Amino acid sequence: MRGTVATELLEHANEELGHADLLANRILQLGGTPLLSPEEWYKMTNCGYETPADPYVEVLLDQNIKGEQCAIEAYQKLVNITKDKDIVTYNILLSILADEIMHEEDLQAIAEDIQLMKTRK
């Protein structure tokens, strides 16, 4: 399942880059300044960052599922804050939230498939 997981995580990483681009552009449109350095990202993150030190596929899946769940929670809060106040930002956040939910579901499905494979051996 390593290949499946690697492909899925690469797809998610590309989508996350797209999310960052959407958010940075919206911050600029609103007259703000996006955080530009990784050091600033780590200081301001809602979810922290757990270095993937263990390459075991189930550990990586678990770390990424937790990250997606945290992102879902963070984006849900932002959606609630912007609802009826800033429709453009709200729609951007709602779209990102939908992607994050899909990411979490994709990873959960792979984790479930691995568990099924283990029980059938």
C-alpha positions in Angstrom: 0.0 0.0 0.0 3.0 2.3 0.1 2.5 3.3 -3.5 -1.1 4.1 -2.9 -0.3 6.1 0.1 2.5 8.0 -1.6 0.3 8.8 -4.5 -2.5 10.0 -2.3 -0.2 12.2 -0.1 1.4 13.7 -3.2 -2.0 14.6 -4.6 -3.0 16.1 -1.2 0.3 18.1 -1.1 -0.4 19.6 -4.5 -3.9 20.6 -3.4 -2.6 22.1 -0.1 -0.2 24.2 -2.2 -3.3 25.4 -4.1 -5.0 26.2 -0.9 -2.0 28.3 0.2 -2.1 30.2 -3.0 -5.8 30.9 -2.7 -5.4 32.1 0.9 -2.3 34.2 0.2 -4.1 35.9 -2.7 -7.1 36.6 -0.6 -4.9 38.1 2.2 -3.3 40.4 -0.4 -6.7 41.4 -1.8 -7.8 42.4 1.8 -4.6 44.5 2.2 -2.8 42.1 4.5 0.6 40.4 4.3 0.8 36.6 4.1 3.3 34.8 6.2 6.3 34.2 4.0 8.8 32.1 6.0 8.4 28.6 7.4 9.5 30.0 10.8 6.4 32.3 10.8 4.2 29.4 9.7 5.3 27.2 12.7 4.7 30.1 15.1 1.2 30.8 13.8 0.0 27.3 12.9 -3.3 26.0 14.4 -2.3 22.4 14.1 1.5 22.3 14.6 3.7 20.0 12.6 4.8 16.5 13.5 7.9 15.5 11.6 7.3 12.2 9.8 10.2 10.4 11.5 8.7 6.9 11.2 8.4 5.8 7.6 5.9 3.0 8.4 2.9 3.6 6.2 0.4 3.2 9.0 2.2 5.8 11.1 2.3 8.2 8.2 -1.4 7.7 7.6 -2.2 8.3 11.2 -0.2 11.5 11.3 -1.8 12.8 8.1 -5.3 11.9 9.3 -4.8 13.8 12.5 -3.5 16.8 10.5 -6.5 16.7 8.2 -8.9 16.5 11.2 -7.2 19.5 12.8 -7.4 21.4 9.5 -11.1 20.6 9.2 -11.6 22.0 12.7 -9.6 25.2 11.9 -11.4 25.8 8.6 -14.8 25.1 10.1 -14.1 27.9 12.7 -13.0 30.3 9.9 -16.1 29.4 7.8 -18.3 30.3 10.8 -16.4 33.5 11.4 -16.7 34.7 7.8 -20.3 33.6 7.1 -22.5 36.6 6.4 -19.5 38.9 6.8 -17.2 38.3 3.8 -18.8 36.1 1.2 -15.6 35.8 -1.0 -13.5 34.6 1.8 -16.3 32.4 3.1 -16.6 30.7 -0.3 -12.8 30.2 -0.5 -12.8 28.7 3.0 -15.8 26.5 2.3 -14.1 25.1 -0.8 -10.9 24.4 1.1 -12.9 22.8 4.0 -14.6 20.5 1.5 -11.2 19.4 0.2 -9.9 18.8 3.7 -12.9 16.6 4.5 -12.3 14.7 1.3 -8.6 14.3 2.2 -9.4 12.9 5.6 -12.0 10.5 4.1 -9.5 9.3 1.5 -6.8 8.6 4.1 -9.3 6.9 6.4 -10.4 4.6 3.5 -6.8 3.6 2.9 -6.2 2.9 6.6 -9.4 0.8 6.7 -8.2 -1.1 3.6 -4.9 -1.9 5.4 -6.7 -3.1 8.4 -8.9 -5.4 6.2 -5.9 -6.8 4.5 -4.3 -7.6 7.9 -7.4 -9.4 9.2 -7.8 -11.5 6.1 -4.2 -12.9 6.2 
